Amino acid sequence: LAVTPLLAASGYLFAKMSADAVGEGQTAYAKAGAIVHESFSMIKIVASYGLEASEIERYGEALKAAVSSGVRKSFFMGLGMGLTMFVILCSYGLAFWYGNKLVR
């Protein structure tokens, strides 16, 4: 009961970081999807001017932003989960220590 505020705070931080990171990733993938949609809707123009390579490069650059966002999301989700588990396991340790003190 004494560590419940710490557990709630770590859970809140985990949820906040996850929500922010997921939003960034969705935005990055939406930009990449818009590039693909634009290229496919104008495929005749892209092919006639020989711009396939530049469109692939544009799409690749957009995906790099999505990948970096995904890596950042994974880092923060791991950090949040690690912090939450750290608080839980420390509370177990505190309970065992205090229980031992009560028995003596």
Helices and strands as residue ranges (DSSP letters): H 4-41, H 43-48, H 52-103
